[in-house]
Each structure stands twice: as structure tokens, then as C-alpha cells.
């Protein structure tokens, strides 16, 4: 047990080891998130009612991103560390944290109150296609959920302390508690309060998220408190930290605004379209969070340290290592999710109110989203490479431009899909959904994926120009992983055709076994191909898995957080 605890309070000696540990913790959170979605799909299913629930997230999420992220962990920790005496808490560090807590708490409350009163006007913009009846439901749900960004924002401030004292295991448990609160809302509160029970579950999850961080921070001896004398708050220090976080905050806000426009367009489509989009988006986020974000977060401290020390070659080495790892893992995930999309969707979501038509639509949407998994993961890494150098302008402009592009493409694709029969026939036939209604929703993930891929291409072009001109460092890994992924996809596809008649497609275990066995056989085929190609990444993976992390010389990493 002691060894296990030591794992979660340290960072491994390499990016691969750090990413592996972060990925394991992320996997735990993602598994519970999948259970959350399964319960929602089972009890409610894609419908106008569930659409109101997902639409209600948009205003609280925007508030959280726009305000809470200004007090980001990556921005504030250096300021706090500079005011501490080694590991000892000083009065200056405590005062700085108190000032931050006081200012951002009242700012969050003020913005939430403004949103509370303006909610009817905001919702009419977010879901213009809803009837007044359902718009009123979204208004009430959003107002209940406004407690969530306040609690989560406070929790993130307490999370600064847990990060500062390297309590990464505790920090990583918080999302699990958040999802657990939502599950309680679905299973126990929904039967009593209806759809509003889900909103109460979100608030409960946020409260549990905060409670865990609060208890952990108290044990560290550095707890954020209200400043008793607001007139002596050092606003200059707060301004400096906020300015550092501002570019990342704007980037997150642009992405959220693009999602708001997508939801607005989905509100005019068949009922349940917003739910279909969200279910598939959440499913594709699993490999993204485990692979792309884990490696980006693990690499960021090394990138920042190398650049600040003037070690440009070391900077490039870390960037190359993380890039190759994301490519290596993401391509097999793409092929696996595309081939097994129906099995993945049915096993995770397919029960109760979640019909077979729902399964096919979410599976088709998942396939489209999956095409951009590599691009999404690389964007997270490449944008951080710029943050590590202090250049926040480049990723900000790229993210802004591509968010606008996603909005334009969403409108354009829906128009083309509805007006051009050939285009509609091609998409529906390709994804095998030509005989079910509501396929217009597939244009939304298509727009998102294309916009994201172009975002990655632009990031890649700028990174090549600014950091690595005339250097090629992922070509070999890309083609090796692509070749292995191709054999993975072929093996899994033919295995499905073999095992489908054996296990059948009408029971949970039948669908699970055919998907699981086909996936395992595909992965084995990919490993064999990578071994024959003498993949360096496969060797690194083997070394990582055989390393005793608790004996490694380590440095604490910065976890993904606001």
C-alpha cells in the first residue's frame, strides 16, 4: 500500500512514465463518466427532455471557463511558490492565496447572479429552436446549475494547495466524486424531481468535488480564506496572474462558444439531437483524455523548464517525444473506435430508453468524432509548447479562427445535407444509417472534426516554423502506427463478421464479447506489426510498463486543471 501511495504523490522520471500514471488516473475518472452516461441513457434516453439538460450546461460552463480559469493552477502556483520559504507556508503566501480566493469568489457570485436574472434572454439565444415550454425548462435547469461553477471554481482554488503539496492522487479523485454526484442525481433524484433531479445531481457532484479538495487543503496547512480587509488586497499580483491565464481562458471560451452555436443549430433538428451529439462527444473524449491530455500535461513542466533554461535542443527533444507518443497511441484508437463503434456504443449506453436507432446514430457520430482524436490530442500538446515559451498569441489566434470555422461549417453542412440528396445519400450510406430519421445531427460532429483537424494543421505548421524548421520527427512513427492501425482495423472488422453469428447481437454479453474479442485480436495484430517494424515507441512502452515507478527518481508534475 505504501508503494501505491508513493506512486500517486510523485511524478516519474520520464514523460512516458508520467503520462502513463496520469492516464491511469484519468481512466478511473472516465470509467465512472461512462457509467454516468449509461445511467442517463437508460433512464431518459435521447429526447427533448434530455436535450434540455445538456443545453442547460452551456451558460454555467461558460461562466466557469471565463472566470474560474483566470485563477488557473499553472499560473498561480509559481506566484505562491515564490512567496513560500521552501516547503514552509509563509504569511505572504497565505495572504496571496486569501486575496485570490476573495476576489474570484465574489466575482464568480456576481457573474452567476447576473446570469440568473438574464437567463431567459441567454437561453433564447442558446436554444432558439426549442418551444417556449422547453426553453422554460432550460432556464430553470441552468439557474439550478449556476451553483456548480461557483463550487467548482472554489474547489480549483483549493486544488492549487493539493497540487502545491504534491497530493496528486487526491486531486485526481475529485472528478470521480463529481461524476458520482451526477449518478446519484440520475438514480435517486430523477425519480423524485424529474429532469431537475439531474441538475441537483450536478450541484451535488460539484459540492463533493469541493469537499474533497477542502479536506485535502486543510491537511496541508494552507487553506484559502476570505480577506478580512478587502481594501488591502494586492490587486496587482492578482492582475499579473490573471493576465498570464487570459490567453488560455480565451481559447477555452472560444471552444465553448463554438459548442454553444452547435447546440443552437441542433435545437432546430429532430428532438434528441443535442443528446446524440453529447453522448458521442463524451465517448470520443475518453481516448482524448487518456492519451492526448495525459501526454500534454506530463510534457508541459519539462518543456517550460527546458525553454526557461535556454536548452532548446532539450525542449525539442521533449516535444518530439510527446508528439510521437500521442501519434503512436491515437491512430490505433481511431481505427478501433471506427470499426467497433456500434459495439462500444451499445455496450456503454444501450439499455432501457436508449433504442437501437439511438445506438446507430451515436455510433455514426462517434465514428466521425474519432477521426479527429489525433488532431485534438496534438492541439493540446502543441498549444502548450507555445505556453511554455511565453508565446500565447499564436495558439490564441489559431483557436479563435478555427472556432469561427466550426460554426460556419456546421451551418453549411446542415444546409448541404438538407438540400443535396447526393451528399446526404453518401454520408448515410457510408455510416449505414440511411433508414433512420434524424441523421442531420451527423453534420455537427463532421464540422467539429474538420475544424479541429485544420486547427491541428495550423498549429503544426507554426510549430515547425518556429521551433523545428526542416526537421521531420514524427514521420516514421506516423507510418509505423498507421500501418499497425490498418491491420488492427482489418483484423477487428473480419473478427466481427466471424463472431457476430456466434454470439449474436441481441444481448449485452453477445455484443460485448464480439466487440471485446475482436478488439483484442486487432490489438495483437497491431503489436505484431509494430514488433516486426522495430517500433521505438513499442520498446518505450515495454520499458515503461516494466519500470518500478516507486523506485524512480521523480519530480512532481503539474496536473491538468484550471
Secondary structure by P-SEA (a helix, b strand, c coil): caaaaaaaacccccaaaaaaaaaaaaaaaaaaaaaaaaaaaaaccccaaaaaaaaaaaaaaaaaaaccccccccccaaaaaaacccccccaaaaaaaaaaaaaaaaaaaaaaaaaaaaaaaaaaaacccccaaaaaaaaaaaaaaaaaaaaaaaaaaaaaaaaaacaaaaaaaaaaaaaaaaaaaacccccccaaaaaaaaaaaaaaaaaaaaaaaaaaacbbbbccccccccaaaaaaaaaaaaaaaaaaaaaaaaaaaaaaaaaaacccaaaaaaaaaaaaaaccccccaaaaaaaaaaaaaaaaaacaaaaaaaaaaaaaaaaaacaaaaaaaaaaaaaaaaaaacccccccaaaaaaaaaaaaaaaaaaaaaaaaaaaaaaaaaaccaaaaaaaaaaaaaaaaaaaaaaaaaaaccaaaaaaaaaaacccccccccaaaaaaaaaaaaaaaaaaaaaaaaaccccccccaaaaaaaaaaaaaaaaaaaaaaaaaaccccccccaaaaaaaaaaaaaaaaaaaaaaaaaaccaaaaaaaaaaaccccccbbbbbbcccc
